Amino acid sequence: MNKDSKIYVAGHKGLVGSAIYENLMAQGYSNLIVKSKDELDLTNGVAVQQYFETEKPEFVFLAAAKVGGIAANHTYRADFIYENLMIQNHVIHQSYLHGVKKLLFLGSTCVYPKNAPQPIKEESLLMGELEYTNEPYAIAKIAGMKMCESYNIQHGTNFISVMPTNLYGPRDNFDFDSSHVLPALLRKIHLGKLLENNNWDAIRKDLNLLPVNGVNGNQPQENILNALKNVGIDYHQNKTTIEIWGSGKPRREFLWSEDLADACVFIMNTLNFSDCISDTKEIKNSHLNIGTGSDISISDLAVLIKNETGFMGDFTYNTEKPDGTIRKLTDVGKLSSLGWKSKRTLEAGLRELYKWYIDR
C-alpha cells in the first residue's frame, strides 16, 4: 500500500476496525474511506454495490462483523450466522468485481474444532466438531475464509484471511449481555471494587454510560444493587462477591487489539496470498493465525484483574453455565516465520485497558 492508496476499513468503529484505522492514520495513510453502520448497511447487497462503484477502493480491511460472547452467540444464533454471511458475501464479492488489489478478511479462532490439538495449527480447520455455543458464528467465518480462498483460486484475486485469537483493547464491548470474558470480568470486578469503597458517584457514572439490564445510574440504590446482583455482582454485609461463568478452568489466549492492527497492516504491506500456501496442487488452510502463543486460565485472569483494580472481594464459579472450549491456544509459527510477532504482555494490556475504561 502507498500512503495515498485508497483504503476501505469496514467496521472502523469496532474494537478491531478502530485499531486498524488508527494504526493506518498514525503511519500517514491519507486516503482512508469509512462508513458507519447507520450510513452503510453491509447486509444490504445493493447498498454495498453502489458504495464500491462510487468509492472504488484499492485495498479493503474487512473487520465488520456481528460479534459477542458465549451468551450472545448462544441466544442469537440466527442473527450471528445470517448477518455475518451477508456482510462477508457482499464485501468480498464486490471487492472482486471492482478489482480490489488486496483484501484482508478477519476471522476468529472459534472456527477450529473444540477438541483441536493444542496449540492449534492452521491445518486443524475442518478436522473436527465445532464448539456448539458459537457454531453459527464459526460456520459463517469458515465460509468467509473459503470464499476468499476460492476467489483467489478461480479469479486470481489476492484475498488473505487471518484468524485472531481472543482480543481486548480500547473501545471493547463492556455490555454484560454481549461482551466477551475479559471486558465482562474487568467491568464486574471494577464495579465490585466501587461497591466495597462505597463510591456511589462512580457507580452511577458507570451505569449512566452503560446501563445494566435497563437500570441506569439515576435509579435508587436498591434497584442498582438488584441489577448488579442479577449479573453476578453481589454486595452483602459490606462484602462483594463476583460470580464467574463456568468452572474457571478453561484457558484462553488474549491479544491486544493494537497488536492485531499492527499485524494486519504488516500482512497487507508485505504478504500476498501466494506466501500463505504450502501446496499449489491442493490449496487449503491458507489463512494465518494471529496470537501471542501463550494462554491463561479464566480463574487466573480474574486474579490478574483483581490485582490490577485493587478489588478485595471473593469469586464464585457458576458451573451450571457453559465453559465453552476448554483450551484454545493458537500456533503462531506460520506468521512468526513470515516476520511478525506480538509485543504487548497481558499484564501491560490489562493496565492500559483499565486506565482507558476509567478515563473514558
C-alpha positions as CSV (number, residue, x, y, z in Angstrom):
1,M,0.0,0.0,0.0
2,N,1.2,3.5,-0.8
3,K,0.5,6.4,1.6
4,D,-2.2,7.7,-0.8
5,S,-3.7,4.4,-1.7
6,K,-7.5,4.3,-1.3
7,I,-8.1,2.0,1.7
8,Y,-11.5,1.0,2.9
9,V,-11.7,-0.1,6.6
10,A,-15.1,-1.9,7.0
11,G,-16.1,-1.9,10.7
12,H,-13.9,1.1,11.7
13,K,-15.9,1.8,14.9
14,G,-15.4,-1.7,16.4
15,L,-12.6,-3.0,18.5
16,V,-10.6,-4.4,15.6
17,G,-11.5,-1.9,12.9
18,S,-10.8,1.2,15.0
19,A,-7.4,-0.2,15.9
20,I,-6.6,-0.8,12.2
21,Y,-7.9,2.7,11.3
22,E,-5.8,4.4,13.9
23,N,-2.7,2.4,13.0
24,L,-3.0,3.5,9.4
25,M,-3.6,7.1,10.3
26,A,-0.5,7.0,12.6
27,Q,1.6,5.7,9.7
28,G,0.5,8.5,7.4
29,Y,-2.0,6.8,5.2
30,S,-4.1,9.8,4.0
31,N,-6.8,8.3,1.8
32,L,-8.9,6.2,4.2
33,I,-12.6,5.7,3.5
34,V,-15.1,4.6,6.1
35,K,-18.8,4.4,6.7
36,S,-20.7,3.7,9.9
37,K,-23.3,1.0,10.1
38,D,-26.0,3.7,10.0
39,E,-24.5,5.2,6.9
40,L,-23.9,1.8,5.1
41,D,-25.6,-1.4,5.9
42,L,-23.2,-4.1,4.8
43,T,-26.0,-6.7,4.8
44,N,-27.7,-4.7,2.0
45,G,-26.2,-6.0,-1.2
46,V,-27.4,-3.1,-3.4
47,A,-26.0,-0.5,-1.0
48,V,-22.6,-2.3,-0.9
49,Q,-22.5,-2.5,-4.7
50,Q,-23.3,1.2,-5.0
51,Y,-20.6,2.1,-2.4
52,F,-17.9,0.2,-4.3
53,E,-19.0,1.7,-7.6
54,T,-18.7,5.2,-6.2
55,E,-15.6,4.8,-4.0
56,K,-13.5,2.2,-5.9
57,P,-11.2,1.2,-3.0
58,E,-7.8,-0.3,-3.8
59,F,-7.4,-2.2,-0.5
60,V,-10.0,-3.5,1.9
61,F,-9.8,-4.5,5.6
62,L,-12.9,-6.5,6.3
63,A,-13.2,-6.1,10.1
64,A,-17.0,-5.6,10.1
65,A,-18.9,-8.4,11.9
66,K,-21.6,-9.2,14.4
67,V,-19.7,-10.4,17.5
68,G,-20.4,-11.3,21.1
69,G,-19.6,-13.6,23.9
70,I,-21.0,-17.1,24.8
71,A,-24.4,-15.8,25.9
72,A,-24.9,-13.6,22.8
73,N,-23.7,-16.4,20.4
74,H,-26.0,-19.0,22.0
75,T,-29.1,-16.7,22.2
76,Y,-28.9,-15.0,18.8
77,R,-27.7,-18.0,16.7
78,A,-29.7,-17.0,13.6
79,D,-28.6,-13.4,13.8
80,F,-24.9,-14.4,14.0
81,I,-24.9,-16.7,11.0
82,Y,-27.2,-14.5,8.8
83,E,-25.6,-11.1,9.4
84,N,-22.0,-12.3,9.1
85,L,-22.7,-14.3,5.9
86,M,-24.3,-11.3,4.3
87,I,-21.6,-8.9,5.3
88,Q,-18.9,-11.2,4.0
89,N,-20.6,-12.2,0.8
90,H,-21.3,-8.6,-0.2
91,V,-17.9,-7.1,0.6
92,I,-15.8,-9.9,-0.8
93,H,-17.8,-10.3,-4.0
94,Q,-17.8,-6.5,-4.7
95,S,-14.1,-6.4,-4.0
96,Y,-13.6,-9.0,-6.7
97,L,-16.0,-7.2,-9.1
98,H,-14.3,-3.9,-8.7
99,G,-10.7,-5.0,-8.9
100,V,-9.6,-4.5,-5.3
101,K,-5.8,-5.2,-5.2
102,K,-5.8,-6.9,-1.8
103,L,-8.4,-7.7,0.9
104,L,-7.8,-8.8,4.4
105,F,-10.6,-10.8,6.0
106,L,-10.8,-11.0,9.8
107,G,-12.0,-14.4,11.1
108,S,-11.8,-15.9,14.5
109,T,-10.1,-18.9,16.2
110,C,-13.6,-20.2,17.0
111,V,-13.5,-21.7,13.5
112,Y,-11.3,-24.5,14.9
113,P,-12.7,-27.8,16.3
114,K,-13.4,-27.7,20.0
115,N,-11.1,-30.6,20.6
116,A,-8.3,-29.5,18.2
117,P,-4.8,-30.4,19.3
118,Q,-3.1,-27.6,21.2
119,P,-1.6,-25.3,20.2
120,I,-3.9,-25.1,17.2
121,K,-2.3,-25.1,13.8
122,E,-4.0,-23.7,10.7
123,E,-4.2,-27.3,9.4
124,S,-6.8,-28.1,12.1
125,L,-9.5,-26.3,10.2
126,L,-12.5,-28.7,9.4
127,M,-10.8,-31.6,11.2
128,G,-13.5,-32.0,13.9
129,E,-16.7,-30.8,15.6
130,L,-17.1,-27.2,16.4
131,E,-18.0,-25.8,19.9
132,Y,-21.8,-25.8,20.0
133,T,-22.3,-22.4,21.7
134,N,-20.7,-20.4,18.8
135,E,-21.2,-22.9,15.9
136,P,-23.3,-20.5,13.7
137,Y,-20.8,-17.7,14.0
138,A,-17.9,-20.1,13.3
139,I,-19.6,-21.5,10.2
140,A,-20.1,-18.0,8.9
141,K,-16.4,-17.2,9.4
142,I,-15.3,-20.5,7.8
143,A,-17.5,-19.6,4.8
144,G,-15.7,-16.2,4.5
145,M,-12.3,-17.9,4.7
146,K,-13.2,-20.4,2.0
147,M,-14.8,-17.6,-0.1
148,C,-11.5,-15.7,-0.1
149,E,-9.5,-18.8,-0.9
150,S,-11.9,-19.9,-3.7
151,Y,-11.9,-16.5,-5.3
152,N,-8.1,-16.5,-5.3
153,I,-8.0,-19.9,-6.9
154,Q,-10.7,-19.2,-9.6
155,H,-10.3,-15.5,-10.2
156,G,-6.7,-14.7,-9.3
157,T,-7.6,-12.3,-6.5
158,N,-5.3,-11.5,-3.6
159,F,-7.6,-12.0,-0.6
160,I,-5.9,-13.1,2.7
161,S,-7.7,-14.5,5.8
162,V,-6.4,-14.1,9.3
163,M,-7.6,-15.8,12.5
164,P,-7.0,-13.6,15.5
165,T,-7.2,-15.1,19.0
166,N,-9.4,-13.5,21.7
167,L,-9.0,-9.7,21.5
168,Y,-9.2,-6.9,24.0
169,G,-8.4,-3.2,24.0
170,P,-9.8,0.3,23.8
171,R,-13.4,0.6,22.7
172,D,-14.1,-3.0,23.7
173,N,-17.7,-4.1,24.4
174,F,-18.4,-4.0,28.2
175,D,-22.2,-4.7,27.9
176,F,-22.8,-7.8,30.1
177,D,-25.4,-9.1,27.6
178,S,-23.0,-9.4,24.7
179,S,-19.4,-8.9,25.9
180,H,-16.5,-11.4,25.8
181,V,-15.0,-12.7,29.0
182,L,-12.2,-10.3,29.6
183,P,-14.1,-7.0,29.4
184,A,-17.0,-8.5,31.3
185,L,-14.7,-9.6,34.1
186,L,-13.0,-6.3,34.2
187,R,-16.2,-4.3,34.5
188,K,-17.6,-6.7,37.1
189,I,-14.5,-6.5,39.3
190,H,-14.3,-2.7,38.8
191,L,-17.9,-2.3,40.0
192,G,-17.3,-4.7,42.9
193,K,-14.4,-2.5,44.0
194,L,-16.6,0.6,43.8
195,L,-19.2,-1.1,46.0
196,E,-16.5,-2.0,48.5
197,N,-15.4,1.6,48.6
198,N,-19.0,2.9,48.8
199,N,-18.2,5.0,45.7
200,W,-21.7,5.6,44.5
201,D,-20.8,8.6,42.3
202,A,-18.5,6.3,40.2
203,I,-21.1,3.5,40.2
204,R,-23.8,5.9,38.9
205,K,-21.4,7.3,36.3
206,D,-20.6,3.7,35.1
207,L,-24.3,2.8,34.7
208,N,-25.2,6.0,33.0
209,L,-22.6,5.3,30.4
210,L,-23.8,1.7,30.0
211,P,-27.0,0.6,31.9
212,V,-27.2,-2.9,33.3
213,N,-30.4,-4.7,32.3
214,G,-32.1,-1.3,31.7
215,V,-31.1,0.1,35.0
216,N,-29.0,3.4,34.8
217,G,-27.3,5.4,37.5
218,N,-30.2,7.7,38.1
219,Q,-32.3,5.0,39.8
220,P,-32.4,4.2,43.5
221,Q,-29.6,2.3,45.2
222,E,-31.8,-0.7,45.8
223,N,-32.6,-1.0,42.0
224,I,-28.9,-0.7,41.1
225,L,-27.9,-3.4,43.7
226,N,-30.5,-5.8,42.3
227,A,-29.4,-5.2,38.7
228,L,-25.8,-5.8,39.7
229,K,-26.7,-8.9,41.6
230,N,-28.5,-10.3,38.5
231,V,-25.3,-10.1,36.5
232,G,-23.2,-11.7,39.2
233,I,-22.0,-8.8,41.4
234,D,-23.4,-9.5,44.9
235,Y,-22.9,-6.9,47.6
236,H,-23.9,-8.2,51.1
237,Q,-22.8,-7.0,54.6
238,N,-20.1,-4.7,53.2
239,K,-18.6,-7.5,51.1
240,T,-18.7,-8.1,47.4
241,T,-18.7,-11.5,45.6
242,I,-18.2,-11.8,41.9
243,E,-19.8,-14.7,40.1
244,I,-17.8,-16.1,37.1
245,W,-19.5,-18.3,34.5
246,G,-18.3,-21.9,34.3
247,S,-15.6,-23.6,36.3
248,G,-12.8,-21.1,35.7
249,K,-10.6,-23.9,34.3
250,P,-10.8,-23.1,30.5
251,R,-7.7,-21.4,29.2
252,R,-7.7,-18.5,26.8
253,E,-5.2,-16.6,24.8
254,F,-5.6,-12.8,24.7
255,L,-4.2,-10.4,22.1
256,W,-4.1,-6.6,22.5
257,S,-6.2,-5.1,19.7
258,E,-3.4,-2.6,18.7
259,D,-1.0,-5.6,18.2
260,L,-3.6,-7.2,16.0
261,A,-3.8,-4.0,13.9
262,D,-0.1,-3.9,13.6
263,A,-0.1,-7.5,12.3
264,C,-2.9,-6.7,9.8
265,V,-1.1,-3.7,8.3
266,F,2.1,-5.7,8.2
267,I,0.4,-8.5,6.3
268,M,-1.3,-6.1,3.9
269,N,2.0,-4.4,3.2
270,T,4.4,-7.4,2.9
271,L,2.5,-10.6,2.2
272,N,0.4,-12.0,-0.7
273,F,-1.9,-15.0,-0.9
274,S,0.9,-17.0,-2.5
275,D,3.0,-16.5,0.6
276,C,0.4,-18.2,2.7
277,I,0.1,-21.5,0.8
278,S,2.4,-24.5,1.0
279,D,0.8,-26.8,-1.6
280,T,-0.1,-25.4,-5.0
281,K,-1.9,-28.6,-6.1
282,E,-4.5,-28.7,-3.4
283,I,-4.8,-25.2,-1.9
284,K,-6.3,-25.1,1.6
285,N,-5.6,-23.8,5.1
286,S,-4.1,-20.7,3.5
287,H,-5.2,-18.5,6.5
288,L,-2.8,-17.1,9.1
289,N,-3.3,-17.4,12.9
290,I,-2.6,-14.2,14.8
291,G,-1.9,-14.5,18.6
292,T,0.6,-14.4,21.3
293,G,1.3,-18.2,21.6
294,S,0.6,-18.2,25.4
295,D,-2.6,-18.6,27.4
296,I,-4.1,-18.2,30.9
297,S,-7.0,-19.9,32.8
298,I,-10.1,-17.8,33.4
299,S,-9.6,-18.1,37.2
300,D,-6.0,-16.8,36.9
301,L,-7.2,-14.0,34.6
302,A,-9.7,-13.0,37.3
303,V,-6.9,-12.8,39.8
304,L,-4.8,-10.6,37.5
305,I,-7.7,-8.2,37.1
306,K,-8.3,-8.3,40.9
307,N,-4.7,-7.3,41.5
308,E,-4.8,-4.5,38.9
309,T,-8.1,-3.0,40.2
310,G,-7.4,-3.4,43.9
311,F,-10.6,-5.4,44.4
312,M,-10.7,-7.2,47.8
313,G,-13.7,-9.5,47.5
314,D,-14.2,-13.1,46.5
315,F,-15.0,-15.1,43.4
316,T,-17.6,-17.9,43.0
317,Y,-17.9,-20.1,39.9
318,N,-21.3,-21.0,38.5
319,T,-20.7,-24.4,37.0
320,E,-24.2,-24.6,35.6
321,K,-23.1,-22.1,33.0
322,P,-21.1,-23.3,30.0
323,D,-17.3,-23.3,29.9
324,G,-17.1,-23.3,26.2
325,T,-14.0,-24.8,24.6
326,I,-11.6,-26.0,27.4
327,R,-8.5,-24.7,25.7
328,K,-8.0,-22.5,22.6
329,L,-4.3,-21.6,22.1
330,T,-3.1,-20.8,18.6
331,D,0.1,-21.9,17.0
332,V,1.6,-18.7,15.6
333,G,4.6,-20.3,14.0
334,K,3.4,-19.7,10.5
335,L,3.1,-15.9,10.9
336,S,6.3,-15.7,13.0
337,S,8.2,-17.3,10.2
338,L,6.9,-14.7,7.9
339,G,8.2,-11.9,10.1
340,W,5.7,-10.8,12.7
341,K,5.3,-11.4,16.5
342,S,3.1,-9.8,19.2
343,K,4.7,-7.3,21.6
344,R,2.4,-6.5,24.5
345,T,2.1,-8.7,27.6
346,L,-1.3,-9.4,29.1
347,E,-0.3,-7.6,32.3
348,A,0.6,-4.4,30.4
349,G,-2.5,-4.6,28.3
350,L,-4.8,-5.0,31.3
351,R,-3.2,-2.0,33.0
352,E,-3.7,0.1,29.9
353,L,-7.3,-1.1,29.3
354,Y,-8.3,-0.4,32.9
355,K,-6.9,3.1,32.7
356,W,-8.8,3.6,29.4
357,Y,-12.0,2.3,31.0
358,I,-11.8,4.6,34.0
359,D,-10.9,7.7,31.9
360,R,-13.4,7.1,29.1
